[in-house]
Amino acid sequence: MDRAVLRYFRAMEIRNIAIIAHVDHGKTTLVDKMLRQAGAFRENQVVAERVMDSNPLERERGITILAKNTAVTWKGTKINIVDTPGHADFGGEVERILRMVDGVLLVVDAFDGPMPQTRFVLRKALDLKRLPIVVINKIDRPGAEPMRVHDEVLDLFIELEADDSILDAPFVFASAREGVAALELGQPLVDLGPLFDAIVQHVPPPPSDREGTFQMLVSTLDYSPYLGRLAVGRIERGAVKLGQTVALLANDPALPVVNSRVTKLYTHQGLDRIEVERAEAGDIVALAGLEGVEIGCTLSDVETQDRMEGISVEEPTISVDFLVNNSPFAGKDGKFVTSRQLRERLYKELERNVALKVEETDSTDTWSVSGRGELHLSILMETMRREGFEFQVSRPRVISRVGPNGEKLEPYEELMIDVPEEFLGVVIEKLGPRRAELIDMRNPGQGMVRVRYRIPARGLFGYRSEFLTDTRGTGIIHHRFLEYGAWAGSLAGRTRGTLVSMEQGTVVAFALGNLQERSTLFVSPGDAVYDGMIIGENSRPGDMDVNPTKEKKLTNMRSKSADDAIQLEPPRELTLEGALEYIEDDELIEVTPTAVRLRKRMLNAIDRKKLSREVKRERERA
């Protein structure tokens, strides 16, 4: 790109904006249409749907996991757009991205209205004094009520104690799928021009101190196989040039200052990174050549070394143990199986995932990994297994705190459920033993009831799959972290036992035919099993040791029905999220690139019985 074009980009007005919303409310689809209508693609260019969800896991699950930058030009103004995750477990991505923008597009579904994550991300934006432009999306959806949602958003502003300037925030009514928007209902819907105009008019320009010394906060990191780590953030002050030496100021003031030279300098246009020679205050850029850079670091002029306030992220609420795989099948599937490789990978994840924590334990082959929720942790596990890692994972546990008066506190979640009226009774019945407290119940009269609960985070372990079964797949469940509260005591756990293999070998259909009458199976004929591996769920409480490798005895006696084909039901497919919800404290998940297996911590049946007797004696003494 020639120098004239580079000067054009520098001379343009800039707007920096993040798109925030609850999951599935249409953020990524809206960004797709904004890119198309702003001319980011050629007319004949073939572009995948939800082009911003470039990660394979994002495409498979249909959710946004990582925040990503793009930029468009509208009537001479460059608009930097950041697409953020909508799931509460990835709130750490949203919190740090809000530091480098000056306004937010708050996308709300015209049918669902504000949901738990809408409240969460909006509170973060208001705390940072970011002006929201409210986009009421999906106005063409059957049953949509845009004006009801308009009033609910205003109620949410008041509830979050927003000031008068926020209450006057502009509203835009849109259909992201069709790529149309209007400032008022009833106006002709042509394109997204009204939305672009609202961004340019209402979002304030970024700080424009271009004469001062260089200063920038690193909000996120990217990686290039050729250049290494890329520091991404908004230039707060001054300008930076290619080849300039900058000071890297770590979060901890006690750490030494490191001087590095900027080897590459990029800005964004469309989906592409454009290499430039100079960038000024207000623009979002990516810098290469900074050794040891981390999220929250300050890049500053070498002479002034002016440190900015670091990025604060809410503490994790759930933790699991990552263990080196020591099962009989260890090392058969994975490329990375040693404790050194597992430790290096977990600590490497901390460089990008600011909401994650990794801690050493008393054991040299076990690490405690803490995150914002089961989905947050399971995404890390899925990413690692696809990279070729093999490991084991324990049951999730909540991270408790000690209150001001010495009392034990635990995290509570706000649980929001949309459920058909006929299944409301069974949902309320199941949430009772989990210590859920009903906050609100609404029946809009469309066959679906919305209930809101306050529930201990422990109470949600294992509930999602149970909820889908109880509502026959028609219910919708969302939750977010609410607060720390008093310890709720013991909760209802798993009511059924497991089938545990007592032999190592290959599963035989004959053996499963006898077992499936009193259980739900997790394995199929031909699968390899070992002693202590969980192969199914018992229909009763208590574990049962079984032999799934038992073959039919061969005799020379025959009968009419003896050789009938064995009819087996399809086994229950184990996913990482489902396995995390299912297991108990004495069980582990074995994760390999090709399989997810459940097993007992103690593989030998005799050792497990001895341990259970000792536990029983200790309880009797107590």
C-alpha positions in Angstrom: 0.0 0.0 0.0 1.5 3.4 -1.0 2.3 6.3 1.3 -0.6 8.4 0.0 -3.1 5.7 1.2 -1.3 5.5 4.5 -1.6 9.3 5.0 -5.3 9.0 4.1 -5.9 6.5 6.9 -4.1 8.7 9.4 -6.0 11.8 8.4 -9.4 10.2 8.8 -11.6 10.5 11.8 -11.6 7.4 14.0 -14.3 5.7 16.0 -13.6 2.6 18.2 -16.6 0.5 19.2 -17.2 -3.0 20.7 -20.2 -5.1 20.0 -21.6 -6.7 23.2 -24.6 -8.9 23.8 -26.0 -12.0 25.3 -25.1 -15.2 23.4 -27.1 -15.8 20.2 -28.5 -12.3 20.0 -26.8 -11.7 16.6 -23.5 -9.8 17.2 -21.4 -11.8 14.7 -24.1 -11.8 12.0 -24.4 -8.0 12.4 -20.6 -7.6 11.9 -20.9 -9.7 8.8 -23.4 -7.4 7.2 -21.5 -4.2 8.4 -18.4 -5.5 6.6 -20.3 -6.3 3.4 -22.2 -2.9 3.3 -19.0 -0.9 4.0 -17.3 -2.5 1.0 -14.8 -4.7 2.9 -15.4 -7.5 0.3 -15.4 -7.6 -3.5 -18.7 -8.0 -5.1 -17.9 -11.5 -6.3 -15.9 -12.5 -3.2 -17.1 -15.8 -1.6 -17.2 -15.2 2.2 -18.2 -17.7 4.8 -21.2 -17.0 7.1 -20.2 -15.6 10.5 -16.8 -14.7 9.0 -15.5 -13.3 12.3 -15.8 -16.7 14.0 -12.6 -18.0 12.5 -11.7 -20.4 15.3 -12.7 -24.1 14.4 -14.3 -24.5 17.9 -16.4 -21.3 17.3 -17.7 -22.6 14.0 -18.6 -26.0 15.4 -20.4 -24.6 18.5 -21.9 -21.5 16.9 -20.6 -19.2 19.6 -17.9 -16.5 19.8 -15.0 -17.4 22.1 -12.2 -14.9 21.3 -12.6 -11.2 20.8 -11.5 -10.1 17.3 -10.7 -6.8 15.6 -11.9 -5.5 12.2 -12.3 -2.1 10.7 -14.5 -0.4 8.0 -14.6 3.0 6.4 -17.9 4.9 6.3 -18.2 8.4 4.8 -14.6 9.2 5.5 -14.6 7.9 9.1 -12.7 4.8 10.0 -14.7 2.6 12.4 -12.7 0.0 14.4 -15.1 -2.8 15.4 -14.4 -5.5 18.1 -16.6 -8.5 18.1 -16.8 -9.9 21.7 -18.0 -13.2 23.2 -21.6 -13.4 24.4 -21.2 -16.3 27.0 -20.6 -15.3 30.6 -17.7 -17.8 30.9 -15.7 -15.6 28.5 -16.4 -12.3 30.3 -12.7 -11.8 30.7 -12.4 -11.2 27.0 -15.1 -8.6 27.2 -13.7 -6.8 30.2 -10.3 -6.1 28.7 -11.6 -5.2 25.3 -13.8 -2.4 26.7 -10.6 -0.6 27.8 -9.6 0.1 24.2 -13.0 1.4 22.8 -15.0 4.6 23.3 -18.5 3.2 22.8 -20.4 -0.1 22.6 -23.2 -1.5 20.4 -25.5 -3.3 22.8 -27.4 -5.9 20.8 -30.6 -7.1 22.3 -33.0 -9.7 20.8 -36.5 -8.2 20.0 -38.1 -11.4 21.3 -36.0 -12.4 24.3 -35.1 -8.9 25.6 -32.3 -8.3 28.1 -30.8 -11.6 29.4 -28.2 -12.3 32.2 -25.2 -11.7 30.0 -26.7 -8.4 28.7 -26.8 -7.2 32.3 -23.2 -8.3 32.9 -21.6 -6.7 29.9 -23.7 -3.5 30.2 -22.6 -3.1 33.8 -18.9 -3.4 32.7 -19.5 -0.8 29.9 -21.2 1.7 32.3 -18.5 1.3 34.9 -16.0 2.5 32.2 -18.3 5.3 31.1 -18.7 3.8 27.6 -21.8 5.2 25.8 -24.1 2.4 24.5 -26.0 2.5 21.2 -28.8 0.0 21.7 -29.5 -2.2 18.7 -32.8 -4.1 19.0 -32.1 -6.9 16.6 -34.4 -9.5 15.0 -37.4 -7.2 14.6 -38.6 -9.5 11.8 -38.6 -12.6 14.1 -42.1 -14.1 14.7 -43.4 -12.9 18.1 -40.9 -10.0 18.3 -42.0 -7.1 20.5 -39.4 -4.3 19.9 -41.2 -1.7 22.0 -41.5 -4.0 25.0 -37.8 -4.7 24.7 -37.1 -1.0 24.3 -38.8 -0.4 27.7 -37.0 -3.3 29.3 -33.6 -1.9 28.3 -34.5 1.5 29.8 -35.6 -0.3 33.0 -32.2 -2.1 33.0 -30.4 1.3 32.6 -32.3 2.6 35.7 -31.6 -0.6 37.6 -27.9 -0.3 36.9 -28.0 3.4 38.1 -27.0 4.8 34.7 -26.7 8.6 34.6 -29.0 10.8 32.4 -26.7 10.8 29.4 -27.0 7.0 29.2 -30.8 7.2 29.5 -30.8 9.3 26.4 -28.8 6.7 24.5 -29.8 6.2 20.8 -31.9 3.2 19.9 -31.6 1.4 16.5 -34.1 -1.2 15.3 -32.5 -3.8 13.0 -32.6 -7.1 11.3 -28.9 -8.3 11.2 -29.8 -11.3 9.0 -31.4 -9.0 6.3 -28.8 -6.2 6.8 -31.3 -3.4 7.4 -31.8 -0.8 10.2 -33.9 2.2 11.1 -33.9 4.8 13.9 -37.7 4.5 14.4 -40.2 1.7 13.9 -42.2 2.2 10.7 -39.4 3.9 8.8 -38.4 2.2 5.5 -35.7 -0.5 6.0 -33.1 -0.2 3.3 -29.6 -0.9 4.7 -27.4 -0.4 7.8 -26.8 3.3 6.9 -28.7 4.5 10.0 -26.6 2.4 12.3 -23.3 3.6 10.8 -24.5 7.2 11.0 -25.5 6.7 14.7 -22.0 5.3 15.4 -20.3 8.3 13.8 -22.6 10.8 15.4 -22.9 9.5 19.0 -19.6 7.6 19.7 -17.0 10.1 20.9 -13.7 10.1 19.0 -10.7 8.5 20.9 -8.2 10.6 22.8 -6.4 12.8 20.3 -3.3 13.8 22.1 -1.0 13.2 19.1 1.7 15.6 20.3 2.5 13.9 23.5 4.9 11.0 24.1 3.9 7.5 23.0 1.7 5.5 25.4 -0.4 2.3 24.8 -2.1 -0.3 27.0 -1.8 -3.9 25.7 -5.4 -5.2 25.7 -5.0 -8.5 23.9 -2.3 -10.7 22.3 -2.2 -12.4 19.0 0.4 -14.8 17.6 2.1 -15.1 14.3 4.3 -18.2 13.4 6.8 -15.8 11.7 6.8 -12.8 14.1 5.9 -14.3 17.4 3.6 -12.4 19.8 1.7 -9.4 18.6 0.6 -6.8 21.2 -2.8 -5.4 20.3 -4.3 -2.2 21.8 -5.3 1.4 21.4 -2.7 4.1 21.3 -3.6 6.4 24.1 -1.1 9.2 23.4 1.4 10.3 20.9 2.5 8.1 17.9 4.6 5.1 17.2 6.8 4.4 14.2 8.3 1.3 12.6 11.7 0.7 14.1 11.1 2.8 17.1 12.4 1.6 20.5 9.7 1.5 23.2 9.7 0.7 26.9 7.8 -2.3 28.1 6.4 -1.7 31.6 5.1 -4.8 33.3 2.0 -5.0 35.6 4.3 -5.3 38.6 6.3 -2.1 39.2 9.0 -4.2 40.9 9.9 -5.9 37.6 12.6 -4.3 35.4 11.7 -2.2 32.4 12.5 -3.8 29.1 13.3 -1.8 25.9 12.3 -3.4 22.6 12.3 -2.3 19.0 9.0 -2.3 17.0 9.8 -4.6 14.0 6.3 -4.6 12.5 3.4 -2.2 12.8 -0.1 -3.1 11.7 -3.5 -1.5 11.6 -6.8 -3.0 10.5 -9.0 -2.6 7.4 -11.8 -5.1 6.8 -10.5 -8.5 7.8 -6.9 -7.7 6.9 -4.0 -6.4 8.8 -2.3 -3.6 6.9 1.4 -3.0 7.5 2.0 0.7 8.1 5.0 2.9 9.0 3.4 5.1 11.6 0.2 5.1 13.7 -1.2 7.9 15.9 -3.3 8.3 19.1 -6.8 6.8 18.9 -6.1 4.0 16.4 -6.1 0.3 17.3 -2.8 -1.3 16.2 -0.8 -4.5 16.5 3.0 -4.3 17.2 5.6 -7.1 16.7 9.1 -7.5 18.2 8.2 -6.9 21.9 9.8 -9.8 23.8 8.0 -10.8 27.0 4.9 -8.7 26.3 1.8 -9.6 28.3 -1.8 -8.4 28.5 -2.1 -5.4 30.8 1.5 -4.2 30.1 2.1 -0.6 29.2 4.1 0.4 26.1 5.7 3.8 26.6 8.2 6.2 25.3 11.7 5.2 26.5 12.3 8.6 28.1 9.0 9.2 30.0 8.1 5.6 31.0 4.6 6.5 32.0 2.7 3.4 33.3 -1.1 3.1 32.9 -3.5 1.4 35.2 -3.6 -2.4 34.5 -6.5 -4.5 33.4 -8.6 -5.9 36.3 -10.6 -9.0 35.7 -13.0 -10.7 38.0 -11.7 -13.6 39.9 -12.4 -17.2 38.8 -15.2 -19.1 40.6 -14.6 -22.8 39.6 -11.5 -24.9 39.5 -10.5 -28.4 38.4 -7.3 -30.5 38.7 -5.3 -31.3 35.6 -3.3 -34.5 36.0 -0.8 -36.5 33.9 -2.6 -39.4 32.4 -1.7 -42.6 34.3 -4.4 -45.0 33.0 -3.5 -48.3 31.3 -4.1 -46.6 27.9 -1.7 -43.7 28.7 0.5 -42.7 25.8 -1.4 -44.5 23.1 -3.1 -41.5 21.5 -1.3 -38.3 22.5 1.9 -36.6 21.3 2.4 -34.6 24.5 1.9 -36.8 27.7 4.7 -35.8 30.2 4.3 -33.6 33.2 6.8 -31.0 31.8 4.8 -30.7 28.5 1.5 -30.4 30.3 2.8 -27.7 32.8 4.4 -25.6 30.0 1.1 -25.7 28.0 -1.0 -24.6 31.0 1.2 -21.7 31.9 1.4 -20.7 28.2 -2.4 -20.3 28.2 -2.1 -17.7 30.9 -0.4 -15.3 28.5 -3.7 -14.9 26.5 -6.4 -16.1 28.8 -6.5 -13.4 31.6 -9.5 -14.9 33.4 -7.6 -18.2 34.0 -5.4 -19.2 36.9 -2.9 -22.1 37.2 -1.5 -23.1 40.6 1.0 -25.8 41.6 -0.2 -28.5 44.1 1.5 -30.8 46.5 1.8 -33.4 43.7 4.4 -32.9 40.9 2.0 -34.2 38.3 -1.2 -32.3 39.2 -2.1 -28.6 38.7 -5.1 -26.7 39.9 -6.7 -24.7 37.0 -9.4 -22.1 37.8 -11.8 -20.4 35.4 -15.1 -18.6 35.1 -17.2 -21.6 34.4 -17.4 -25.2 33.0 -17.6 -24.0 29.4 -14.5 -21.7 29.9 -12.5 -24.7 31.2 -13.9 -27.2 28.7 -12.8 -25.0 25.8 -9.3 -25.1 27.1 -9.4 -28.9 27.4 -10.9 -29.3 23.9 -8.2 -27.0 22.5 -5.4 -29.0 24.2 -6.7 -32.4 23.1 -6.8 -31.1 19.5 -3.2 -30.0 19.8 -2.2 -33.6 20.8 -2.2 -33.4 24.6 -3.3 -36.3 26.8 -4.3 -35.7 30.4 -6.9 -36.3 33.1 -9.3 -33.9 34.8 -11.0 -34.0 38.2 -14.6 -33.0 39.1 -15.1 -29.2 39.1 -15.3 -27.5 42.5 -16.3 -24.0 43.6 -13.7 -21.6 45.0 -14.9 -20.5 48.4 -13.9 -17.4 50.4 -13.9 -16.4 54.0 -16.3 -13.5 54.9 -15.5 -10.5 57.1 -16.8 -12.3 60.2 -15.0 -15.6 59.4 -18.0 -17.3 57.8 -17.5 -19.5 54.7 -18.8 -17.9 51.4 -19.4 -19.5 48.0 -20.2 -18.1 44.6 -23.9 -17.8 43.6 -25.2 -17.6 40.0 -28.2 -15.8 38.5 -30.1 -18.5 36.6 -32.6 -17.6 34.0 -34.8 -20.3 32.4 -37.3 -20.2 29.6 -39.5 -23.3 29.7 -42.9 -24.4 28.3 -45.7 -24.2 30.8 -46.2 -28.0 31.0 -42.6 -28.6 32.2 -42.5 -25.7 34.8 -43.5 -28.0 37.6 -40.6 -30.5 37.1 -38.1 -27.7 36.8 -39.1 -26.1 40.1 -39.1 -29.6 41.7 -35.6 -30.3 40.6 -34.2 -26.9 41.6 -35.5 -27.1 45.1 -32.9 -29.7 46.5 -30.2 -27.7 44.7 -30.9 -24.7 47.1 -32.2 -22.4 44.3 -34.1 -19.3 45.4 -36.9 -18.0 43.1 -36.3 -14.3 42.3 -38.9 -13.6 39.6 -41.4 -15.5 37.4 -43.0 -14.1 34.2 -45.5 -15.5 31.9 -45.8 -13.4 28.7 -48.7 -15.6 27.6 -46.9 -17.2 24.6 -46.6 -20.7 26.1 -43.1 -20.1 27.6 -42.6 -19.1 31.2 -39.4 -17.2 32.3 -38.2 -17.9 35.8 -35.1 -16.3 37.5 -33.3 -18.0 40.3 -30.4 -17.3 42.7 -28.5 -20.6 43.0 -25.2 -21.7 44.4 -22.7 -22.5 41.6 -22.4 -26.0 43.0 -26.1 -26.5 42.4 -25.6 -26.2 38.6 -23.1 -29.1 38.4 -24.9 -31.8 36.4 -28.1 -29.9 36.0 -27.9 -28.9 32.3 -28.3 -32.4 30.9 -31.0 -33.2 33.5 -32.8 -30.0 32.5 -32.7 -30.9 28.8 -34.1 -34.3 29.5 -36.9 -33.0 31.8 -38.0 -30.4 29.2 -37.5 -32.7 26.2 -35.0 -30.3 24.7 -37.4 -27.4 24.5 -36.1 -25.4 27.5 -33.5 -22.6 27.4 -31.1 -22.1 30.3 -28.6 -19.3 30.9 -26.6 -18.3 34.0 -24.0 -15.7 35.1 -22.0 -15.1 38.2 -24.0 -13.0 40.7 -22.2 -12.6 44.0 -20.5 -14.5 46.9 -23.0 -15.5 49.6 -23.3 -17.8 52.7 -22.4 -21.4 52.2 -25.6 -23.3 51.3 -24.7 -26.6 53.0 -25.0 -30.0 51.4 -26.8 -30.2 48.0 -28.5 -33.0 46.1 -25.9 -34.9 44.0 -26.0 -37.7 41.5 -28.8 -40.2 42.3 -27.5 -43.1 40.3 -24.4 -45.2 40.4 -22.1 -46.4 37.6 -21.1 -49.5 35.8 -17.4 -50.1 36.3 -15.4 -52.5 34.1 -13.6 -55.2 36.1 -11.6 -56.5 33.1 -9.3 -55.1 30.4 -10.0 -56.0 26.8 -12.5 -55.3 24.0 -16.2 -54.7 24.6 -18.4 -57.6 23.3 -22.0 -57.2 22.1 -23.1 -60.3 24.0 -22.0 -58.8 27.3 -23.7 -55.4 26.6 -26.9 -57.1 25.7 -27.2 -58.4 29.2 -26.2 -55.1 30.8 -28.3 -52.6 28.8 -31.6 -53.8 30.5 -30.5 -52.2 33.8 -28.3 -49.3 32.7 -27.4 -46.6 30.2 -24.2 -47.5 28.3 -21.3 -45.2 27.4 -19.5 -47.8 25.1 -20.1 -49.7 22.0 -19.0 -53.2 20.8 -15.3 -53.1 19.7 -14.3 -50.3 22.2 -11.3 -50.9 24.3 -11.8 -50.8 28.1 -9.7 -51.4 31.2 -10.2 -52.3 34.8 -11.7 -49.4 36.7 -13.1 -47.6 33.6 -16.7 -46.4 33.8 -18.7 -47.9 30.9 -22.3 -46.9 31.8 -24.8 -45.5 34.3 -26.5 -47.9 36.7 -30.3 -47.7 37.1 -29.9 -47.7 40.9 -27.8 -45.9 43.5 -24.4 -47.5 44.0 -21.6 -48.7 41.6 -21.7 -52.1 40.1 -18.6 -54.0 38.8 -19.3 -55.7 35.5 -17.4 -57.6 32.8 -18.2 -56.0 29.3 -15.6 -58.3 27.6 -17.5 -61.5 28.5 -18.0 -63.6 25.4 -20.7 -66.2 24.8 -19.6 -69.7 25.7 -19.4 -72.0 22.7 -21.2 -75.4 22.9 -22.5 -77.9 20.5 -26.0 -77.4 21.9 -28.3 -75.1 19.8 -31.9 -73.8 20.2 -34.2 -71.8 18.0 -33.7 -68.5 19.9 -30.1 -68.9 21.0 -28.4 -67.2 18.0 -30.8 -64.3 17.5 -29.1 -61.0 16.7 -28.5 -58.8 19.7 -30.2 -55.5 19.5 -28.3 -52.7 21.3 -29.4 -49.2 21.9 -27.0 -46.4 20.8 -24.7 -45.5 23.7 -24.8 -42.0 25.3 -22.2 -39.9 23.7 -19.7 -38.3 26.2 -18.8 -34.7 25.6 -16.3 -32.8 27.8 -19.1 -30.6 29.2 -21.3 -33.6 29.9 -18.5 -35.5 31.5 -17.6 -32.5 33.8 -21.2 -32.3 34.9 -21.5 -36.1 35.5 -18.5 -37.2 37.5 -18.2 -37.4 41.3 -15.2 -36.7 43.5 -13.8 -40.3 43.3 -13.8 -40.2 39.5 -11.7 -38.7 36.7 -12.1 -37.8 33.0 -9.4 -39.2 30.7 -9.0 -36.8 27.8 -7.0 -37.9 24.7 -7.0 -36.6 21.1 -9.3 -39.4 20.1 -11.4 -40.2 23.1 -13.1 -38.9 26.3 -13.3 -41.7 28.9 -14.6 -41.8 32.5 -12.7 -43.8 35.2 -12.4 -44.3 38.9 -9.5 -42.7 40.7 -8.7 -46.0 42.2 -8.8 -48.6 39.4 -8.7 -51.8 41.4 -12.2 -52.8 42.8 -10.7 -54.3 46.0 -8.9 -51.1 46.8 -12.1 -49.1 46.3 -14.0 -51.4 48.7 -11.3 -51.0 51.3 -11.4 -47.3 51.0 -15.2 -47.1 51.2 -15.1 -49.2 54.4 -12.5 -46.8 56.0 -14.6 -43.8 55.0 -17.7 -45.5 56.6 -15.8 -46.2 59.8 -14.6 -42.6 60.0 -18.1 -41.3 59.6 -19.4 -43.6 62.3 -16.7 -42.4 64.7 -17.5 -38.8 63.9 
